[in-house]
Structure formats: structure tokens, C-alpha cells
């Protein structure tokens, strides 16, 4: 009996260890109206796999505006950011792909407005 309960408990813990990561904080925030930001930064609720996580920003016509590749912060593995050039007024969409350190992938997007 003890072996079976230990096996069930181990299975439960392994399921908890494999989780997806989701945004905890976004700068600029989703739906915000801001002056032209110098970067977009998203902090997730867990560490990211740098080789497979990405962040891009597109304008209202769908053209990518960031000219450099996003990077995971090597001091804070839960944060990813991308530098931006000066943006014209309008709506911009942030597209993100987050791969957790355990390999699970999530993705999403949100918009912000430049005044």
C-alpha cells in the first residue's frame, strides 16, 4: 500500500512540476496609451527557455517594427524584452512566445496605443 501511495504522490508532484508560463507584468501594459516606448518587456510567472522564447512588435498594418531580436534577461530568466525604435502614433501589437524551462510552450498577443 505504501508503494502505491508513494507512486501516486510522485505522479502528482511530477504533474505540478510541468507547468506553462504566463505573463505576470507587461510594459507597456495591455490596452495602455503611452508615449513611444523604448522597449517592450514582459515578466512571466516562471523561467523562460531563451533559445525558444520570442517577442515581436507589429504596427497597425502588421509590419514588424522591432529591428533587433528579443532577449531573455540572463539575470532574471522570467523576463524577456525587445528594444524599439521611435514609434509613430497608432496601435501596436505585441506577439509573444514563451517556452518554459521544462519545454511547455504558450503564446499570445496584446495591443497598446502610442499617442
N, C-alpha and C positions, 0 to 999 in steps of 0.2 A: 504494500500500500504506500509506503513511504517513497519508493522509487517512482510510482505513478504520479503522486502529488508533486514530487520534485520535478518530474518531466513536464507536467502541466505548468507549473510555476515558471520553469525555464522557457517554455514556449511563449508564455505571456510576456515575459521580460524581453525576449527577442523581438516580439511584435512592437513593443514600445520603443525599442532602440531604433527601429527603422521608420523614420518619420519624414514627411515632406517639410520644406521650409517655406514660410510665407512672410511677406513684408510686414514689418513692425512699425517702420517710420520711413516716410518719403519726403525728400526735399528737392524741388518744390513739392508740396503736398498735392494729392489728387484733388482736382477741381479748383485749385488756387489760382488767383490772378496776381502776377508778380512782375517786377521789373526783370529785364533779361538776366537770367541766372548764368553764372559762370560754370556750373556743373549740375548734374543730377546725381543724387546719392540715395540709395535705398539700403536700409538696415533690415536684415531678416532676423527671424527668431532662432536661427541656428547657423552653424558654419557652412560656408559655400565651398564647392569644388572649383577652384579658379580656372582650370582648363575648359570647363564646360558651361560656366555661367556667363551670361551676357546682358548687356543693357544698351539699347539704341534709342534715339530720339528722332522722330519724323515730324515734318511740318504738315500743314493742312492739306497739301497735295500728295502726301505720302513719301516725299523725298527725305532721305536721311540727312540730318543736319550735323550730327557729330562726325568729325573727321578723324578722330582717334578712337582706338578700341577701349572699351570699358575695362576696368581692372578691379579685382578683389583686393581690399586693403589687407596687406600682409601682417599688420599689427592687430587688426580686428577682422577676422575671417568671416564675420557675418555681414560685412558691408561691401557694397560694390558701387563704383562711381564712374562717371564719364564726363570729361571736360567738354564744354560747349563754346562755340564762337558767339559773338554778339547776335542775338535773335531779334528779328523784326516783330512788331506786334502781330498777334494771331494765336491760334490754338495749336498746341504741340502734343504729340502722343509719345509716351514713354512705353517701350516694349521691353519686358524683362524675361529672362530665363534663369531660373535658379536651380542648380543641381546641388543637393545636399551632399555632405561628405560621405554619406552611405550610398550615394548613387541615385536617389529618388529625385525626379525632375518635376518642377512646377513652372508655370509661366503665366503671364498676364500682361495687362497694359492699363494705363490710365492717362488722363489728359490734364493739362494745365494751360493757362492763358497768359500770354505776355502782353502787358498793356503798352 
